[in-house]
Amino acid sequence: MITPRLVLLLCLISLLAACAPQPGKDLPPYGASVRHMMQAQTYREGDQPPTLQGDKAVRNMEAYRGGQRTSGLSTGSSSMAP
């Protein structure tokens, strides 16, 4: 049979579980971080565009403006079978 201690223990466990804090209650609404990152990465009229830094970036931009091919990823066929 069920003892009074077991009944009391089950009641206490259920009361403690009911009083547990809601996980994620302090978090922003679902999808807010995605909307924030989209706004941060969207160019708006009047924003200062980012500058390229480094020698490789300079060489690539000069090659792009001059219509030359750079030694980067090959655009030829791959070794994978279709």
Backbone hydrogen bonds, N-H to C=O, Kabsch-Sander energy under -0.5 kcal/mol:
donor,donor_aa,acceptor,acceptor_aa,energy
7,V,3,T,-1.9
8,L,4,P,-2.5
9,L,5,R,-2.6
10,L,6,L,-2.4
11,C,7,V,-2.2
12,L,8,L,-2.4
13,I,9,L,-2.4
14,S,10,L,-2.2
15,L,11,C,-2.2
16,L,12,L,-2.5
17,A,13,I,-2.2
18,A,14,S,-1.7
19,C,15,L,-1.3
20,A,17,A,-0.7
25,K,22,Q,-1.6
27,L,24,G,-1.2
32,A,29,P,-2.1
35,R,31,G,-2.1
36,H,32,A,-2.3
37,M,33,S,-2.2
38,M,34,V,-2.2
39,Q,35,R,-2.1
40,A,36,H,-2.2
41,Q,37,M,-1.5
42,T,38,M,-0.5
42,T,39,Q,-0.7
47,D,44,R,-2.5
58,V,54,G,-1.6
59,R,55,D,-2.6
60,N,56,K,-2.4
61,M,57,A,-2.3
62,E,58,V,-2.4
63,A,59,R,-2.4
64,Y,60,N,-2.4
65,R,61,M,-2.6
66,G,62,E,-1.8
67,G,63,A,-0.8
67,G,64,Y,-0.6
68,Q,63,A,-2.4
72,G,70,T,-1.4
